[in-house]
């Protein structure tokens, strides 16, 4: 897989991609990440990439021509052919679709991703119309530019590539992950460390010591009963989701048992109990 990031700050990415999973994935040849300096595609001695907006207003806008030339230099397929070629061009902006785990999984199936980093007041809309397949935002807030967002997207996608993680199940069984599928003989055996969240947030995790500064691990985890552990983890995933992201509960399928747990949790009034 290859990422090309079009930016006015190519040196920004020297750090984020040189550590942890991303570094290992690059070293193993699973992904190639390149940056394209937008100023290298300008045609004036001042290397101008922005201009004042038509109609007036605050700030400056990234010009269309340098971005167009940068994308063309990458020999990316025309829009109509990109899906077949497993290629895509993304514009990062605060006006884009919210980035989520399912979008990361979709991008992980492609072979070439070009990311255009917005900056200043925005990007000439003709870049979006002529060049980009989608416009993406990583959250309901405004950043100084798209570089941080690009690093987030690359990290979220690369960790889903086969071979990027030491344990392939690590990217399946976590917050926002797929529904759980038990393997043959697993129901009666020791619980896995993680379970498919099915769109819920992940449950809390604990490690040694069993008592830290007077706070013990939950009793359900100390008893060694596999079914008790499974039930506790499901309950805590529902509780964590209800506390922090109740909107997710409206988007997923839940069982009758889950509904009973949620009704009980809501009945507490104080979810922190």
Helices and strands as residue ranges (DSSP letters): E 2-7, G 10-12, H 13-16, H 20-27, E 32-37, G 38-41, E 50-52, E 60-62, H 64-73, H 79-85, E 87-98, H 101-108, E 112-117, E 122-123, H 125-131, E 134-137, H 147-158, G 168-171, E 211-212, E 215-216, H 219-222, H 226-244, G 246-250, H 256-268
